[in-house]
Amino acid sequence: MKEAIVRTAVGLVIVILVSLFGANLVSFTVNEIEQVVVTQFGQPKRVITEPGLYFKLPDPFQKTTFFDKRLLEYDSDPDPIYTQDKKILLLDNYARWRIVDPLVFMRALRTVDEAMKRLDDIVYSELRKELGQHELSEVVALNREAIMQLVTKRADEAARVYGLQIIDVRVKRADLPPENENAVYERMRAERNREAKGYRSEGEEQALKIRAETDLEAAEINAEAYERSQGIRGEGDAIALATYAAAYRDAAAFYEFTRTLEAYETALKEKTVLVQPADTDFFRFLQGSP
């Protein structure tokens, strides 16, 4: 009885082990960071990019090759690149990339190490091509962001034939060779001074133009104001003359009297001697009523 129980238990263990081994031969699990190519006798049968439990024929009928889905990083050694103005620039760059077509990748490269070698060729080639169209000052300071965007775009297009996507290409460091460093910095300083001088000259020209326009406007305003003031003065004089004329018409004798008094005040200052006949009209108001 005991022997039968032992034989049964051993048989169950063997069945379980065989089942587990068999299940492992015909099933596999894909997690979130993996993608798989299933091949049959070396020919691709399926590409799996979603996580889950999958089944296949046991080896050697079908095999599975796993590839990373994560964002990977390529980092190069500093390489010399010539700019448009024939200056040497030592670039230390890196790129972020990933496998987007595992089947194409498996056929073209198979391993990440091979992908790194191919990326080294692609990225360096695009950097050399693009930076060769720009002067050193643009690369160092002005247009680096725009330049790297173009390099990323073109490198990504070149990498697609290998099942790769290049997300970003960046320059970690850009150095000048020691023998060229001082000369290049002096040239860049001279270019900046020339640009600053041009900006100052342009600013002075604009200031003169604005000042001339302001003076012209002020002259026009003054002329208009003078013309208006003269017009108002003329109108005032005309009104005064009309008032005097009306007063003279209405009270000619009184007007004559007041004008004569004004003449006395003007002519007969202190200690003034005036000799005229007594019967002149000028003295008749001093002698009494006419």
C-alpha positions as CSV (number, residue, x, y, z in Angstrom):
1,M,0.0,0.0,0.0
2,K,2.7,2.4,0.9
3,E,4.7,1.5,-2.2
4,A,1.7,2.3,-4.3
5,I,1.3,5.7,-2.7
6,V,4.9,6.5,-3.2
7,R,4.8,5.4,-6.8
8,T,1.7,7.6,-7.3
9,A,3.3,10.6,-5.7
10,V,6.4,10.2,-7.7
11,G,4.3,9.9,-10.8
12,L,2.5,13.1,-10.1
13,V,5.7,15.0,-9.4
14,I,7.1,13.7,-12.7
15,V,3.9,14.7,-14.6
16,I,4.0,18.2,-13.0
17,L,7.6,18.7,-13.8
18,V,7.1,17.5,-17.4
19,S,4.0,19.8,-17.7
20,L,5.9,22.8,-16.4
21,F,8.8,22.0,-18.7
22,G,6.5,21.5,-21.6
23,A,4.6,24.7,-20.8
24,N,7.9,26.6,-20.7
25,L,8.7,25.2,-24.1
26,V,5.5,26.4,-25.7
27,S,4.7,29.6,-23.8
28,F,6.5,32.8,-23.0
29,T,5.8,36.1,-21.3
30,V,6.4,39.6,-22.7
31,N,6.6,42.5,-20.2
32,E,6.1,46.2,-20.7
33,I,9.7,47.0,-21.7
34,E,10.1,44.1,-24.2
35,Q,9.1,43.3,-27.8
36,V,9.6,39.9,-29.4
37,V,10.1,38.4,-32.9
38,V,9.0,34.8,-33.2
39,T,10.8,32.9,-36.0
40,Q,10.2,29.4,-37.4
41,F,13.2,27.7,-38.9
42,G,14.8,31.1,-39.1
43,Q,11.9,32.8,-40.9
44,P,9.9,35.5,-39.0
45,K,6.4,34.5,-38.1
46,R,5.2,37.1,-35.6
47,V,6.2,40.4,-34.1
48,I,4.8,41.0,-30.6
49,T,5.0,44.5,-29.0
50,E,2.3,44.2,-26.3
51,P,2.8,42.7,-22.9
52,G,1.1,39.4,-22.0
53,L,1.4,35.6,-22.1
54,Y,1.9,34.0,-25.5
55,F,2.3,30.5,-27.0
56,K,4.5,29.0,-29.7
57,L,5.8,25.8,-31.0
58,P,8.7,24.3,-28.9
59,D,12.3,24.6,-30.0
60,P,13.7,24.0,-32.5
61,F,10.5,24.6,-34.5
62,Q,10.0,28.2,-33.2
63,K,12.3,30.5,-31.4
64,T,11.8,33.9,-29.7
65,T,14.2,36.9,-29.8
66,F,13.6,39.7,-27.3
67,F,14.4,43.3,-27.9
68,D,14.3,46.3,-25.5
69,K,11.5,48.8,-26.0
70,R,13.0,51.5,-23.7
71,L,14.7,54.7,-24.7
72,L,18.4,54.0,-25.0
73,E,21.4,56.3,-25.1
74,Y,24.3,56.5,-27.5
75,D,27.3,58.3,-26.3
76,S,30.3,59.0,-28.6
77,D,33.9,60.0,-28.0
78,P,34.9,63.5,-29.0
79,D,35.5,63.8,-32.7
80,P,36.9,66.6,-34.8
81,I,34.6,68.5,-37.2
82,Y,35.4,71.3,-39.6
83,T,33.1,74.3,-39.8
84,Q,32.4,76.4,-42.8
85,D,35.2,78.8,-42.0
86,K,37.7,75.9,-41.8
87,K,37.9,75.8,-38.0
88,I,38.3,72.6,-36.1
89,L,35.7,71.9,-33.4
90,L,36.0,68.9,-31.0
91,L,32.4,67.7,-30.4
92,D,31.3,65.4,-27.6
93,N,27.8,64.4,-28.4
94,Y,25.1,61.9,-27.5
95,A,21.8,60.7,-28.8
96,R,18.7,59.1,-27.4
97,W,17.1,56.3,-29.5
98,R,15.0,53.2,-29.5
99,I,14.0,50.2,-31.5
100,V,10.7,50.8,-33.3
101,D,10.7,48.0,-35.8
102,P,12.2,44.9,-34.1
103,L,11.9,42.7,-37.3
104,V,13.8,45.2,-39.4
105,F,16.3,45.7,-36.6
106,M,16.8,41.9,-36.3
107,R,17.5,41.5,-40.0
108,A,19.8,44.6,-40.3
109,L,21.7,44.7,-37.0
110,R,20.5,42.0,-34.5
111,T,22.3,43.4,-31.4
112,V,22.5,46.7,-29.6
113,D,26.3,46.8,-30.0
114,E,25.9,46.7,-33.7
115,A,23.2,49.4,-33.4
116,M,25.7,51.6,-31.5
117,K,28.3,51.3,-34.3
118,R,25.8,52.2,-36.9
119,L,24.5,55.2,-34.9
120,D,28.1,56.3,-34.6
121,D,28.4,56.5,-38.4
122,I,25.0,58.1,-38.9
123,V,25.2,60.8,-36.2
124,Y,28.8,61.8,-36.9
125,S,28.0,62.0,-40.7
126,E,25.0,64.2,-40.1
127,L,26.9,66.4,-37.7
128,R,29.8,66.8,-40.0
129,K,27.5,67.6,-42.9
130,E,25.4,70.2,-41.1
131,L,28.1,71.9,-39.1
132,G,30.2,72.2,-42.3
133,Q,27.6,74.7,-43.5
134,H,27.9,77.0,-40.6
135,E,30.7,79.2,-39.2
136,L,32.2,78.5,-35.8
137,S,30.5,81.5,-34.1
138,E,27.0,80.1,-35.2
139,V,27.8,76.7,-33.9
140,V,29.2,77.9,-30.5
141,A,26.6,80.5,-29.7
142,L,23.9,81.5,-32.1
143,N,22.1,78.7,-33.9
144,R,23.1,75.5,-32.0
145,E,19.5,74.6,-31.1
146,A,18.3,75.0,-34.7
147,I,21.4,73.1,-36.0
148,M,20.9,70.2,-33.6
149,Q,17.2,69.9,-34.6
150,L,18.2,69.5,-38.2
151,V,20.8,66.9,-37.3
152,T,18.3,65.0,-35.3
153,K,15.7,65.0,-38.1
154,R,18.2,63.8,-40.8
155,A,19.8,61.3,-38.5
156,D,16.4,59.8,-37.7
157,E,15.5,59.5,-41.4
158,A,18.8,57.7,-42.0
159,A,18.3,55.3,-39.0
160,R,14.7,54.2,-40.0
161,V,16.1,51.7,-42.5
162,Y,17.6,49.8,-39.5
163,G,14.4,49.9,-37.5
164,L,15.6,52.6,-35.2
165,Q,14.2,56.0,-34.2
166,I,16.5,58.8,-33.1
167,I,14.7,61.0,-30.6
168,D,17.3,63.6,-29.9
169,V,20.9,64.5,-30.8
170,R,22.7,66.8,-28.4
171,V,26.2,68.2,-27.9
172,K,27.5,67.7,-24.4
173,R,30.6,69.7,-25.0
174,A,32.3,71.7,-27.9
175,D,35.9,72.5,-27.5
176,L,38.5,74.2,-29.7
177,P,41.9,72.6,-30.2
178,P,44.4,74.5,-28.0
179,E,46.4,75.9,-30.9
180,N,43.3,77.5,-32.4
181,E,41.5,78.6,-29.3
182,N,43.0,82.1,-28.8
183,A,42.8,83.0,-32.5
184,V,39.2,82.0,-32.7
185,Y,38.2,83.9,-29.6
186,E,40.0,87.0,-30.9
187,R,38.1,86.8,-34.2
188,M,34.8,86.2,-32.4
189,R,35.5,89.3,-30.2
190,A,36.3,91.4,-33.3
191,E,33.1,90.3,-35.0
192,R,31.0,91.2,-31.9
193,N,32.7,94.6,-31.7
194,R,31.9,95.2,-35.4
195,E,28.3,94.2,-34.9
196,A,28.0,96.5,-31.8
197,K,29.5,99.4,-33.7
198,G,26.9,98.8,-36.5
199,Y,24.1,98.8,-34.0
200,R,25.3,102.0,-32.4
201,S,25.6,103.7,-35.8
202,E,22.1,102.6,-36.7
203,G,20.8,103.9,-33.4
204,E,22.4,107.3,-33.9
205,E,21.0,107.5,-37.4
206,Q,17.5,106.7,-36.1
207,A,17.9,109.3,-33.3
208,L,18.9,112.0,-35.9
209,K,15.9,111.1,-38.0
210,I,13.5,111.3,-35.0
211,R,15.0,114.6,-33.9
212,A,14.6,116.1,-37.4
213,E,11.0,114.9,-37.6
214,T,10.3,116.4,-34.1
215,D,11.9,119.8,-35.0
216,L,9.8,119.9,-38.2
217,E,6.6,119.2,-36.3
218,A,7.6,121.8,-33.7
219,A,8.2,124.4,-36.5
220,E,4.9,123.6,-38.1
221,I,3.1,123.9,-34.8
222,N,4.8,127.3,-34.0
223,A,4.0,128.6,-37.5
224,E,0.4,127.6,-37.1
225,A,0.2,129.2,-33.6
226,Y,1.8,132.4,-34.9
227,E,-0.7,132.6,-37.8
228,R,-3.6,132.1,-35.5
229,S,-2.3,134.7,-33.0
230,Q,-1.9,137.2,-35.8
231,G,-5.4,136.5,-37.0
232,I,-6.7,137.0,-33.5
233,R,-4.7,140.2,-33.1
234,G,-6.0,141.5,-36.4
235,E,-9.5,140.7,-35.3
236,G,-8.9,142.5,-32.0
237,D,-7.5,145.6,-33.8
238,A,-10.5,145.6,-36.1
239,I,-12.9,145.4,-33.3
240,A,-11.0,148.2,-31.4
241,L,-11.1,150.4,-34.5
242,A,-14.7,149.8,-35.0
243,T,-15.4,150.5,-31.4
244,Y,-13.4,153.8,-31.6
245,A,-15.3,154.8,-34.8
246,A,-18.6,154.0,-33.2
247,A,-17.7,156.0,-30.1
248,Y,-16.6,158.9,-32.3
249,R,-19.8,158.9,-34.2
250,D,-21.9,158.7,-31.1
251,A,-19.9,161.3,-29.0
252,A,-17.6,163.2,-31.3
253,A,-17.1,166.1,-28.9
254,F,-16.3,163.8,-25.9
255,Y,-14.0,161.8,-28.1
256,E,-12.2,165.0,-29.2
257,F,-11.9,166.0,-25.5
258,T,-10.4,162.7,-24.4
259,R,-7.9,162.6,-27.2
260,T,-6.9,166.2,-26.4
261,L,-6.3,165.3,-22.8
262,E,-4.2,162.4,-23.9
263,A,-2.2,164.8,-26.0
264,Y,-1.8,167.2,-23.0
265,E,-0.5,164.3,-20.9
266,T,2.0,163.4,-23.6
267,A,3.2,166.9,-24.5
268,L,3.1,168.7,-21.2
269,K,5.5,166.8,-19.1
270,E,7.0,168.3,-15.9
271,K,8.9,171.6,-16.6
272,T,7.9,171.5,-20.3
273,V,7.7,174.9,-22.0
274,L,5.5,175.0,-25.1
275,V,5.0,178.3,-26.9
276,Q,2.0,178.6,-29.2
277,P,-0.6,181.3,-29.9
278,A,-3.3,181.3,-27.3
279,D,-6.1,181.0,-29.7
280,T,-5.0,177.6,-31.1
281,D,-7.3,174.7,-30.8
282,F,-4.7,172.8,-28.7
283,F,-5.2,175.2,-25.7
284,R,-8.9,175.9,-26.0
285,F,-9.8,173.3,-23.3
286,L,-7.3,175.0,-20.9
287,Q,-8.9,178.4,-21.4
288,G,-12.5,177.4,-20.7
289,S,-15.4,176.2,-22.8
290,P,-15.2,177.0,-26.4
